[in-house]
Amino acid sequence: MRSTESTGVSAEIAKPAFPEPFDEALKMFISNRRKLLETLGKCTAALGLGASLPGAGFSRSEAEAKTAASPVKQGARERGTDFSLAERSKSIAPPGSATKNIKADSMVALLNPRGNPPPITLVPMAPRIGNLDGKTIYIVDVNFPYTEPFYEETRKLLAERYPKTNWVLRKKSGTVFNSDPKLWAEIKEKGHGAIVGPGHMDTMGPAVIGWCLELEKLGVPAAPIIGATYPEIARKVAQDRGMPEMRITYIRHFVARLPGSAYRERMEGKDPLTGTPVLDEIAAALTKPPTAKEMATGTTTRAVSRVLEPDSEENHRRAFLEKGWTDGLPIVLPTEDKVSEMLKGTSHKPDEVVGQMRPSNPHEAWEYTVEKVAVNAVMAGAGPQHFPVILAVASTGITSLWSSVTSFARMIVVNGPIRHQIKMNCDLAALGPFNEANAVIGRSWTLISKNLGGGGGMPGVTYLGTLGNNLNYNNLCFAENEEALPQGWKPFHVQKGFRKEESVVGLLSGWTLSVFGAIKPNPRHEIIQRQLTGFETSGPGAHFLPGVNVGGQATLLLSPLVAQELVNEGFDSKEKLSLWLKENTFMTMWNYWIAYPDNLASAKLGIEPYASMLKLPPEANSPLPLIKSDLPVEIMVVGGETDQPWQAGDFSCMATVSVDKWR
């Protein structure tokens, strides 16, 4: 007889009458068992499962002695069972598991951070036309640039397929943000149905759904065409607007600038989602009689509970994250006590309506109260002292997460006495992650936009930023360094009509910032002027649509030393610097011809003055100022006095509102 190697288990094993190789294998098994038990012991200890497993570093009798007093162990013995690893693992509820395994004293009730969506009033589908023969069907060009060949090819293709139908092509007036009631009235009077689309961009898809809904309400059958990249957003908007069964046809996604053959290929192909030929689906949308479900009427309310079901803190955190109610970073859980403490920061009642917010114009707006804003402020880590500023931001109804494929950014600038009262940073490193007030106020706007702003910030549904924008995390929140303003330079809020002693928050919209930090002998205003010319390739490229919104926008964030240097160069006010930049910064010819394609066509026909302008090189100045005529160059002084860098951004001011009103 011989004992095993030291395994922590006292046992005698008889030497078997087997060949020597088997004996060696037995030794290896015993050795590996010891290592396995040691590893399991460490794992269970790390998981908080109590004492190490029996055999993990001490004898079984020692392990039993150590666990004899354990209530769980005693309970297992009373049931006549062994307290194995499997038994222990059952006592641990994984994150997100049913709350029945959670002790009552660890359950927490939280306030709901979500806003109040409006009721949905169902819109019955208009009667269908049975067949296309002898009917007049309008094809509505939604007036998106460089898509004209799509409509020409679609009209030709439909005429070939349905020669007995009168196909009328009309271009809708205005941009994606504009309806065209005059055209809808014409279609109702002269037509039998309409094909509208394609909704192939962020706000274009929801807009197409909305226009088709207007036609349906007029009794006109409408067939929306949507890019297959955006099925979720189209369905959500149709449902929110009251027609969840809207007959949507999807085509392969495209943006613009494709040859006619590519458009024809899409229309001759199949709906990528349903597999039905596109033309057949469009014809059925206009002709097939509505079902009872499509003709349903009534109103559906969407009540939002004030308090969420009690659960463990861990499960709440996981649920908030998985439902998209956070910005991906840890949050402060909005308990009743914490929200009540936040509400001490304002004299306004918790149930007072603050405003409404939507992800973009075609989306629905949600309503929210003071308490709802407080819930999101708590989640962001803010305190009662920050709450008046956060309420002021929320009162504008402006989302920080505008749904655009271009991925907008936002900026918050705070002026007046409240800057110092809540210890905001307007001095050294003001734009960096070094100040609580700057951080939590900016972050609050993002959470408000996600949870109160029409369910915003849901990628693919209510947010379609192709790249996204890292600036959305805290929205460039800072305070202007009013104390460092040169003599004659007004604070930003005073420029907007407020008194110096008022506390005000300003909201700006743009895309990005360009930093200049080099040491050059050139005058600062000349460097800035060249810097702004670069905005032709920033954001919208100085225009959104050809001939529409032509011109760019600009905001300067100047360090105090740069501001003083500009005074030395002759700019004794912000207004004077803004005017000089507007009058001396021009769009290049390269961009001018893109903004005005009709002028380019005239130039090629020899029509003056465009024909002479066509001789200029692309980098030459055009006669068109780069900055829009109705916008100033916004200027703020911020930061310390360690050097002379500055930042220029393609931002413009959207709103300035009083903070004092919300104290």
N, C-alpha and C positions, 0 to 999 in steps of 0.2 A: 504494500500500500504506500502511496505517496501523495503529498498535498499538491494542489495547484500552485502556480506562481501567485505572487501577491496580487489579488484582484479585489480585495475589500470584501470578499464573500468567503466565510469559513465553511469549507466543504472538503470532503475526502472523496477522491475519485479512484476507483480500482483501475489498475493498468489492464487494458483490454488485451485479449489474445488476438490482436490483429497485426498485420505487417507493420514495419517501422514507419513507412511513409504516412500511414493513417495516423500514427501516434504524433508525428510532426504536425499534421493538419489540425489535430485536436489542440495542440499547444497554441497554434496560430489563432484558432477560434476563441480560446480562452483569453488570449492577450487582446484580441480585437474587441471582445465583449467588455473588458475592463475600460478600454478607451471610449467605447460607445457610451457606457454608463457615465463616465466622467463628462463627456460632451453633452449628454442629455441633462445632466445635473446643472451645468453652466447655463444651458438654454432655458431651463425652467426657472432658474433663479433670475435670469435677465427679464423673463416675461412676468415676473412678480407672482409666480405660482406657489410661493412658500419655500419650505426647506428643500435642499437638493434631493434628487432621487435616491432611494436606497441603493447602496452599492457605489455611489459616486464619491469615493474618497473615504468612506468609513464602512464598517461592517453592517450587515442587515439588522443585527440586533441593536446597534447604535442608532440607525435610522429610525427604527420603530420606537426607540426610547425618546428621540427628539420630537416625534410626531404624535406621541401617545396622547398629549394634552390637547391636540387640535380638535375643535368641535366638528370640523368637516370630516377628519379621520374617524372620530368616534361615531359619527353618523353613518359612515360607510361600514364600520364594523357592526353596528346595530342592524344594518340591512343584510349583513352576512356577505359583504362584497369586499374586494381588495381595492384600495385607493390607487389605481394605476394612473399612468400618464394620460390615457384616454379619458379617464374619469375627471382628472384635473382640467383638461382642455375644455370639457363641457361646461365648466363653471365660468368660463371667460366668454363674454358676449363680444363678437367682432364688431368693429365700427359699422354703423348703419343697420345693425340687427334689430329685431323686434324689441320694443321697450319693455316687454313683460319681464325681461331678465334684469332690468335696472331697478335698483332700490328706490323706493318712493322719495327718500330724502335727497337723492341726487337728481331728481327730475326738475327741470327748469322751464318756466313759461316765458316766452319771448313775445314782444310786439311785432306785428307783421310790417315789414318795410315796404310793401308794395302799395302803389297808388290805386285809385278807384277808377276802373274803366267805365265808360258810359254804357247804358243799355244798348242791346242790339235789336233794331227793328227790322224784321225780315221784309225783303222786297220781293214780291212775286215776279217771276220771269214773264217778260212780254210774250204775247201769243206768237207762235212761229208761222212761217209763210207756206208751209207744205212742200213747195218745190221752187226751184230758181227760174223756171221758164217764164219769160215775159216780165220778170221783175227787175227793178233798178236797185243795185247794191252799191253802196259807197265804199271805197277803199280810202281810209283816212291816213294820210301822211302826218305823222306826229311831229314833224318839223325838227328832226334831229339832223345835225350836219353830216354831209357826205353819205347819206343813205338814199338819195333819189333813185339810183339804179334798182334798189330793192322794189320800190313801188312800181316802176315801169315793168320790170320782169314779172312781178306778181299779177299786174293787170293783163299782160299778154298771156300769161299761163292760164289764168282764169277764163279769159275770152276763148282760148283754144279749147278748154275743157267744157265750158258752158257757153256756146255761141248764141244761145237764145236769151241770154241775160245781158242787161245793159249795165256795164261796169263803169262807174264814175270815180275818178281819182281827184281828191281834194286835199289840199294841205291845211292843216290846222294852224290857226294864228297863235302867236305867242310861244313861250318856251314850255318846258315840262311842268312848270309851276302854274300854268294858265289853262283854264278851261276855255271852251269856245262855244258859248250858248248860241251864237248866231249860226254856226255851222250845224249844231245839233237840231236847231229849228228847221233848217233847210232840209236836212236828212228826213226829219219827220214829215215834212210837207211833200217832198218829191221822191223819196226813196222808200224801200221796203225793208231795208236792213243795212248793217254796216260792219265792215271788218276794220278793226282798230289795232294798230301796233306797228312794229314789234316793240314790246317793252323789254328792251335788252340792256338796260342800265339800272343802277340803284334806285333812283327815284322815278325812272321812266316806267318800270313795271307797275308799281302801285298807282301811278298816274293813269296808265292805260286801263287798269281795272276800274278806277274811279270814273273815267269818261264813259266806259261801257255801261256802268251803273246808271249814269245820267240818262243815257239813251234808253235803257230798259225802262226806267221810270216814265219816259215819254211814250212808251208803248212800241219802241223800235227794237227788234231783235239785234243783238250785238254779238260779234265773235271776236274776243280779244286774242291776240297773238303775243306770247311771252317767250323770252329766251329761256332755254332749258336750264340755265345756270341758276335761275331764281324761282323754282317751284314753290318753296316754302313761303317766301314773302308774298307771292301772288295769291296763294290760297289763304294766307292769314288776312291780307287786306280784304279779299272778297268776303271772308267770313265776318270780319269786323264791320264791314260796311253793309251787311245784311243779305248777301247772296252767296251763301257757302257752296251752292251747287252751280255756280257760274261755269259755263262751258268754255274752258280755257284750252287753247291749242298751243302746244310748245314746239318750238323749232330749235335746231342746233344754234348754240349761242354765237353771236357775232357782235362786234362793236360798230364798225363802219369801214368805209374805204375798200370794200371788196368789189371784184368785178361782177358784172351782171350774171355771169354763169354760176358763180358761187351762190348767189341769192336764189337763182332758179333751182339749183341742186337742193337747197334747203326746203323750198316749197314743194318740190316733187318728191321729197323723201318722206320718212315716217316721223311721227311724233316720238322723240326719244324716250318719253315716259310711258306712253300707252302702246306704242307699236303700230298705231293706226296711221294710214297715209294722211298727210297734213291736209290736202285739199278735201278729202272725204270728211275729215273731222270738222273742217270749217263749214262745209255744206250742211252737215248734220246739225251743227250748232245753230244755224239759221232756219232750218226747215223742220227738224224733228219736233213733234208736239211736246210741250212741257209735261213732266211727270207731276204727280201730286206733291212730291217732296220739293220739286222746283217751284211750285206754286204756293208753297206754305206762307202763311202770314203770322203775325204775332210779335211780341216783344219779349226778349230774354234779358233778365238782369244778371249782372255778374258781381255778386256781393263778395267783398274781400273781408275776411274775418279780421278783427282788431288784434286778437291774441292767437298765436300759434299753439298747436297741441303741445303739452309738456313733453319733454324728452331730455336725454342727457346732454350735457354741454357738447360732448364730442359728436353726438349724432346731429345736433343742431348745426354745428360748424360744417359738418360734412354735407348736410342738406342745403345750407346756404350756398356752399361752393358748387355743388352739383346742379342746383337750379339756376345758376348764373346770377345770383343776387350780390356777389362780391366782385372785386376787381382782381381776384386771384390771390390777394394778399390776406393775411390774418385780419380778422375783424374783432371789435369789441361787441360781445353779445348784447343786444338791446333789451335788457330786462325792464320791467315796469319801474323799478327804482332808478335805474340809470337814465331812462327817458324822462322821468319826473324831475330829476336833477337838471337835465338839459333844459327843460322848459322853464327853469328859474332864470334863464338868460334872456327872457322876453316877457313883456307885459301882455302879449296877445294870448287869447284863449286857445287851448289845444285843438278845438274843433273848428277854428276859423279857417276858411279856405284861403290858401296862399296863391294858388294859380293852377294853370294847366300846362302840360308839356307833351310834345310829340317827337319821335325820332327824325321826322322830316315832314314836309308839307302834306304829302299824300296819305300819311299815316294818321291814325286816330290819336286824339289827345286824352291823357288821363288827368284827373283832378286829384289834388292833394291838400292836406291840412297842415297846420303848424305842427301837430303831433307827428305826422308822417315824416316831415322834414327832420324833426328831432330824432326819430328812430334812425334815420340814415346818418345823421351827424354823429350819433353815439357810435355806430358801426365804424365810422371813419376815424374814431379816436378823439373827436373834438370835445371841448368842454363848454360849459354855459357861457363863458366869456366870448367864445367864438361865434355863438349862435346867431346874434343879430346880423353878422356879415353873411352867414350861410343862408339865413332867411331872405336877405336882400337878393342874393344870387338866385334863389329858388323863385322869388316873386317875378322875375323877368320872364319865366316860362321858356327860357332858352336852354336847349340841351347842349351838353358838352360832347355828346356822341352823335353828331349829325350823320345820318346814313348816306354816305357818299363814297363811291369807289375811289375818290381822290384822298380819302383819309384826312379829314380836317383835324386841326388842333385848336385849342382855345387858350385864352390868356385872362387872368384875373389881376387887376391892379387896384389897390386899396389906397385911398387918400383920407386925410383929415386926422383928427385927434385919436380916433380908435386905433390907428396904427401902433401907437405907443401904449395905449391902454391895454391891449391884448398882446403886447410884446412881439409884434411882427418884425421881420427883418427887412430893412430897406437899405442896409449898409453893406459891408463887406460880405461877399458870397450870398447875396440875397436870393439868387436864382438857384442855389444849390440845396441839397438835402440836409440843412443844418438848423432849421427852425421849426418848432412845433406848430405854431399858428399858420405859417405859410403852408406847411405840409397838410394839415388836417382840413383847412378850409378848401384847398384845391381838391383834395381827395373827396371831400363831401359832395362836391359838384358832380364828380363822376358817378358816385353811388346813387345820388338823386336822379341822375339821367338814366341810369339802368333800371331803377326800381319805381320811380314815379313818372318817368317820361315816356309813357306809352309802351312800356316793356322794351325800352331801348337797349342797345348794346348786346343784342343777341346775334352773333355772326351768322349770316345767311338768311336771317329773318328780318331783324330790324336794324342791323348794322352790316354794311357791305363794303367797308374799307378794304381795298385790295391788299394793301400792305399793313394797315393799321397805323397808329401813330403813338409812339412812346410818350409823347408830351401829354397824352390824355390821362396819365396816372395822377398828376396833381395840377395839370392845366396851367403851368407857368404862373403860379400864384406868388405875388410879391407886393410890397408896398413901395410907393414912390418915395425917394429920398428928398422930401421937400426942403429939408434944412440945408441941403447941398445945392439947391437951385441957384444959378447965377442971378444977380439982380436984374429984374425985368422979365424973368422967365416965370410964367404962371404954373402952379400945380395943374396936373391933368384935369382934376375935377372942376377947378375954377374955369379952365378953358371950356368946359361943357356947361357952364352956367350956374354952378353951385357956389356957395360962399366958402371962403377958406376954412372957417371954423366948423363946417359941416363934415360929417364922415360919409364917404361915398365909395361904392365899389363899381368899377368899370369892367365890362366884359368885351373881349375882342376875339375875332375869328380869323384864322389863317391856316398855314400849313407848316412852315418851318422857319428857322432862324439862320442867318449867316453871320459868322463872327469875324471881326477884323481886330487883330492884335499885333500887327507888325509895326515896326518903327520906320516911318517914311517921312521925308521932308515935305511931301505934298500937303497942301491945305486940306484940313479934314473934310470940309464940305465937298471938295472935288472928289475925294475918295468915296464918300457916301454916294455921290451922284453916279459914279461908275458902278458902285455896288448895287444900286437900285436897278440899273440897266439889266443886271443879271437875273432879275425877277421875271424876265421873259421866258425863262426856263424853270420857273418855280411855281408851285401851285397850279393855277389855271393857265399859266403862260400869258398873263396879261389880258386874257379874254376867255369867256366860257364858250360862246357860240359866235360864229361869224356874224358880224354886224350887230351883235347884242352884248351888252355889258362890256364894251370894249374899253380897255384900260386896266391898270393894275392898282394895287393898294400897298401901303407901306407903313411900318411902325419902326421907330428907332428907340432902342434902349441904350442910353448914353451913360457912361460913367461920369462922375462929377468933373474930373479933370478934362475930359473931352468936351463937356458942355462949356466949361470956362474957355477952352481953346477956341471954340466956335464963336463965343462972344468976342474974343480977340480978333477973329476974322471978320467981324462986322455984323454978326447976327445977335442983336440985343434982345430978341424974343424968339420963342418957339415958332410963332406965326410967321416971322420973317424968314426963318430957315425953311419952313414948310413951303412957303410960296416960291422961294428961289428954286427948290428942288422940283416942284411941279412945273415951273416955267422953263427949266433947263434939262429935264430928263425926258428923252423922246423914245418912242417905239422905233426899233430899227425897221428898215425896209423889208427885211426877212420876215418879220412878224406882221408888218402892216398888210402885206399881200394875203397872208393867211386870214387876218381879221376881216379883210374886205375883198373877198373873191370877185365880187361884181366889178370893183375898181380894176382888178387885175385883168378881167375880161375886156374892159374898156381900153386899158392900156395896150393890150395886144391888137385891138382894132384901130389903134392910132389916135384915140380920143384924148385930148389934153384936159387937164394937166398931167393925166396919168401916164401918157405915152412917154413924156420926158422923165418922169419918175422911174420908169422901167429901166432907164439907162444907169441908174444909181446902183452901186454895189450893195449886197445884202446887209452889210454891217453899217451902212450909212444911216443917218437919222432920217426918219420920216417926218412929215409935218404934224404928226399926231403925238401929243404928250403921253407919256407912259402912265402917269397916275390919273385916275378918273377925275373929271372936272368937279364932281360933287363931293369928293373926298379929300380931307387934308392928309398930310403926312403926320401921323400921330407920333408924339415925342414924349418920352418919360426919362427922368434922370433916376438912376438906381445904382447901387453898388458902392464900393469903397474908393479910396483915393490912392491905391497902390500903383496904378499905371493908367494908360489911356486906351484900353480896348473898348469896343462897343459891339452891339448886335443889331442887325437890321432884319426885320421879318416881314413876310407878305401878309400882314394882319391889318384889319380895319376894325373900328369900334362898332359894336352892335348895340350896346346899351350902357347907360350910367344911371344908377339908382341910389337913393338915400339909404344909408344904414341906420341912421337915427330913428327912422320911422319904425324900425323893427326891434328897438330896444325894449 
